Amino acid sequence: MMMSDKRINIFVGHFGSGKTEISINYALDLQRQGLKTMIVDLDIVNPFFRTVEVRDYLEQNEIKVIAPNFAGTALDVPSIPASVYSAFDDTNFNVVLDIGGDEVGAKILGNLRDHIKDGTYNMMYVINARRPLSADISAVGNLLHSIEQTSRLKVTGIINNTNLSSETTIYDIMYGQALAEDLSRQTDIPVVKICGLPDVLEQLPDEYKYKAMPIKIFLHVPWEQ
């Protein structure tokens, strides 16, 4: 599942992109490889899908979880606690950073810019082409540009995570792959992974199988409990 040899891996994407699920899976994969890992959840927008919901499971797997409580925070840039900054100063840890893809999330990331040195990070842009706000090249391109401009960090890889939850078919994934590749051509940023449930990814055409990143679903909205 490894996407890079960088110590800091940042996952960004629009509401509903699935970046939190990918962040959790990636952190667990790092830990399985014997790498000391922490996950930092700074997605303050999504009320349902928060890393903190699986904190116990992550900590049982020896992953350090930093998830500040922004409950009640106004939609402005909240202050960042010292525990978050410490994540970037302790070079013994590999850091997985889950950031909201809206303007607030990008501003939070911008406030961390001085602690994220060039050459030490990769920033993955997660796309779910079956979500209304990520369904065309203009939408995904504009958000990518906005995140880069506000955070002062560069997206280094695109992840196709197109899905319709349990209804996902290989046709959904390939629809998203076409959009991801279109964005890649426009930006010169590679499509590094194609995510999905294992049984669906098994149906990928042979030329795409090496990019497959099977994931396990940890997060569920309340009505799916």
VEXRO-905982 format. One record per residue (C-alpha): residue number from 1; chain; x, y, z. Coordinates in steps of 0.1 Angstrom, whole numbers, plus 5000, padded with zeros to 4 digits. Layout:
num / cadena / east / north / up
NUM / A / X / Y / Z
...
//
This chain:
num / cadena / east / north / up
1 / A / 5000 / 5000 / 5000
2 / A / 5030 / 5023 / 5004
3 / A / 5027 / 5055 / 4984
4 / A / 5059 / 5072 / 4993
5 / A / 5090 / 5071 / 5015
6 / A / 5082 / 5105 / 5030
7 / A / 5077 / 5108 / 5068
8 / A / 5047 / 5130 / 5065
9 / A / 5017 / 5119 / 5044
10 / A / 4988 / 5144 / 5041
11 / A / 4954 / 5134 / 5028
12 / A / 4931 / 5161 / 5015
13 / A / 4898 / 5160 / 4995
14 / A / 4863 / 5172 / 4994
15 / A / 4835 / 5162 / 5018
16 / A / 4826 / 5126 / 5009
17 / A / 4859 / 5118 / 4992
18 / A / 4867 / 5091 / 5017
19 / A / 4901 / 5105 / 5027
20 / A / 4895 / 5098 / 5064
21 / A / 4890 / 5061 / 5057
22 / A / 4921 / 5061 / 5035
23 / A / 4941 / 5078 / 5062
24 / A / 4931 / 5052 / 5087
25 / A / 4940 / 5023 / 5064
26 / A / 4973 / 5039 / 5055
27 / A / 4983 / 5045 / 5091
28 / A / 4975 / 5008 / 5099
29 / A / 4996 / 4997 / 5070
30 / A / 5026 / 5018 / 5081
31 / A / 5023 / 5003 / 5116
32 / A / 5021 / 4967 / 5102
33 / A / 5054 / 4974 / 5084
34 / A / 5070 / 4982 / 5118
35 / A / 5070 / 5019 / 5114
36 / A / 5062 / 5041 / 5144
37 / A / 5031 / 5059 / 5133
38 / A / 5008 / 5087 / 5145
39 / A / 4976 / 5099 / 5128
40 / A / 4965 / 5136 / 5132
41 / A / 4928 / 5143 / 5126
42 / A / 4922 / 5179 / 5117
43 / A / 4890 / 5175 / 5097
44 / A / 4867 / 5197 / 5116
45 / A / 4839 / 5199 / 5089
46 / A / 4825 / 5163 / 5086
47 / A / 4803 / 5155 / 5116
48 / A / 4803 / 5118 / 5110
49 / A / 4836 / 5105 / 5097
50 / A / 4862 / 5113 / 5123
51 / A / 4894 / 5093 / 5130
52 / A / 4885 / 5097 / 5167
53 / A / 4856 / 5073 / 5162
54 / A / 4881 / 5045 / 5159
55 / A / 4906 / 5058 / 5184
56 / A / 4905 / 5027 / 5206
57 / A / 4912 / 5004 / 5177
58 / A / 4940 / 5025 / 5164
59 / A / 4956 / 5028 / 5198
60 / A / 4953 / 4990 / 5203
61 / A / 4973 / 4988 / 5171
62 / A / 5000 / 5010 / 5187
63 / A / 4991 / 5041 / 5165
64 / A / 4992 / 5074 / 5183
65 / A / 4961 / 5095 / 5177
66 / A / 4960 / 5133 / 5179
67 / A / 4924 / 5145 / 5174
68 / A / 4918 / 5179 / 5189
69 / A / 4882 / 5186 / 5200
70 / A / 4869 / 5215 / 5178
71 / A / 4833 / 5210 / 5189
72 / A / 4815 / 5243 / 5188
73 / A / 4842 / 5259 / 5168
74 / A / 4830 / 5288 / 5146
75 / A / 4837 / 5284 / 5109
76 / A / 4869 / 5304 / 5112
77 / A / 4904 / 5290 / 5116
78 / A / 4906 / 5275 / 5151
79 / A / 4937 / 5276 / 5172
80 / A / 4959 / 5246 / 5168
81 / A / 4970 / 5229 / 5201
82 / A / 5006 / 5223 / 5208
83 / A / 5001 / 5185 / 5205
84 / A / 4996 / 5189 / 5168
85 / A / 5028 / 5209 / 5163
86 / A / 5047 / 5183 / 5183
87 / A / 5037 / 5157 / 5157
88 / A / 5060 / 5173 / 5132
89 / A / 5089 / 5178 / 5156
90 / A / 5093 / 5142 / 5167
91 / A / 5111 / 5126 / 5137
92 / A / 5107 / 5092 / 5152
93 / A / 5071 / 5091 / 5140
94 / A / 5056 / 5087 / 5105
95 / A / 5028 / 5111 / 5104
96 / A / 4994 / 5106 / 5086
97 / A / 4975 / 5139 / 5085
98 / A / 4937 / 5139 / 5077
99 / A / 4927 / 5174 / 5066
100 / A / 4893 / 5188 / 5055
101 / A / 4892 / 5198 / 5019
102 / A / 4873 / 5230 / 5024
103 / A / 4887 / 5265 / 5029
104 / A / 4890 / 5260 / 5067
105 / A / 4909 / 5228 / 5064
106 / A / 4933 / 5244 / 5039
107 / A / 4939 / 5273 / 5062
108 / A / 4947 / 5250 / 5091
109 / A / 4972 / 5232 / 5069
110 / A / 4986 / 5266 / 5059
111 / A / 4992 / 5274 / 5096
112 / A / 5012 / 5242 / 5099
113 / A / 5033 / 5250 / 5068
114 / A / 5064 / 5262 / 5087
115 / A / 5065 / 5229 / 5105
116 / A / 5063 / 5208 / 5073
117 / A / 5097 / 5210 / 5055
118 / A / 5099 / 5206 / 5017
119 / A / 5111 / 5171 / 5008
120 / A / 5096 / 5155 / 5040
121 / A / 5060 / 5152 / 5028
122 / A / 5036 / 5139 / 5002
123 / A / 5001 / 5154 / 4999
124 / A / 4975 / 5131 / 4984
125 / A / 4944 / 5145 / 4968
126 / A / 4915 / 5121 / 4971
127 / A / 4887 / 5121 / 4945
128 / A / 4853 / 5105 / 4946
129 / A / 4837 / 5112 / 4913
130 / A / 4803 / 5100 / 4924
131 / A / 4799 / 5130 / 4947
132 / A / 4781 / 5161 / 4933
133 / A / 4809 / 5185 / 4942
134 / A / 4836 / 5163 / 4926
135 / A / 4819 / 5151 / 4895
136 / A / 4837 / 5171 / 4868
137 / A / 4872 / 5183 / 4859
138 / A / 4864 / 5219 / 4867
139 / A / 4853 / 5211 / 4903
140 / A / 4882 / 5188 / 4912
141 / A / 4907 / 5211 / 4895
142 / A / 4895 / 5242 / 4913
143 / A / 4895 / 5226 / 4947
144 / A / 4931 / 5212 / 4941
145 / A / 4943 / 5247 / 4931
146 / A / 4925 / 5263 / 4961
147 / A / 4941 / 5238 / 4986
148 / A / 4976 / 5244 / 4972
149 / A / 4972 / 5281 / 4972
150 / A / 4958 / 5284 / 5007
151 / A / 4980 / 5257 / 5023
152 / A / 5012 / 5268 / 5005
153 / A / 5019 / 5230 / 4999
154 / A / 5019 / 5211 / 4967
155 / A / 4997 / 5181 / 4959
156 / A / 5021 / 5153 / 4949
157 / A / 4996 / 5125 / 4941
158 / A / 4960 / 5118 / 4931
159 / A / 4940 / 5090 / 4946
160 / A / 4909 / 5077 / 4928
161 / A / 4885 / 5066 / 4956
162 / A / 4853 / 5068 / 4935
163 / A / 4825 / 5048 / 4952
164 / A / 4789 / 5045 / 4960
165 / A / 4794 / 5028 / 4994
166 / A / 4783 / 4992 / 4992
167 / A / 4767 / 4998 / 4958
168 / A / 4800 / 5005 / 4941
169 / A / 4808 / 4986 / 4909
170 / A / 4839 / 4985 / 4887
171 / A / 4822 / 5009 / 4863
172 / A / 4821 / 5035 / 4891
173 / A / 4857 / 5031 / 4898
174 / A / 4867 / 5033 / 4861
175 / A / 4845 / 5064 / 4857
176 / A / 4865 / 5080 / 4885
177 / A / 4897 / 5068 / 4870
178 / A / 4890 / 5087 / 4837
179 / A / 4884 / 5119 / 4857
180 / A / 4915 / 5113 / 4878
181 / A / 4936 / 5108 / 4847
182 / A / 4922 / 5139 / 4831
183 / A / 4932 / 5159 / 4861
184 / A / 4966 / 5143 / 4860
185 / A / 4971 / 5154 / 4825
186 / A / 4962 / 5190 / 4833
187 / A / 4983 / 5192 / 4864
188 / A / 5012 / 5168 / 4858
189 / A / 5004 / 5151 / 4891
190 / A / 5004 / 5113 / 4889
191 / A / 4975 / 5091 / 4899
192 / A / 4992 / 5070 / 4925
193 / A / 4964 / 5047 / 4938
194 / A / 4929 / 5033 / 4930
195 / A / 4911 / 5026 / 4962
196 / A / 4881 / 5003 / 4969
197 / A / 4868 / 4971 / 4985
198 / A / 4890 / 4941 / 4976
199 / A / 4862 / 4922 / 4956
200 / A / 4856 / 4952 / 4934
201 / A / 4893 / 4960 / 4928
202 / A / 4899 / 4924 / 4917
203 / A / 4879 / 4934 / 4886
204 / A / 4903 / 4962 / 4875
205 / A / 4918 / 4958 / 4840
206 / A / 4953 / 4943 / 4842
207 / A / 4970 / 4975 / 4834
208 / A / 4956 / 4992 / 4865
209 / A / 4960 / 4963 / 4891
210 / A / 4994 / 4976 / 4903
211 / A / 4977 / 5008 / 4915
212 / A / 4950 / 4989 / 4935
213 / A / 4948 / 4998 / 4972
214 / A / 4922 / 4976 / 4989
215 / A / 4907 / 4992 / 5020
216 / A / 4887 / 4981 / 5050
217 / A / 4857 / 5001 / 5060
218 / A / 4859 / 5014 / 5096
219 / A / 4836 / 5043 / 5096
220 / A / 4798 / 5043 / 5093
221 / A / 4772 / 5070 / 5094
222 / A / 4747 / 5066 / 5123
223 / A / 4719 / 5052 / 5101
224 / A / 4742 / 5023 / 5090
225 / A / 4750 / 5012 / 5126
//
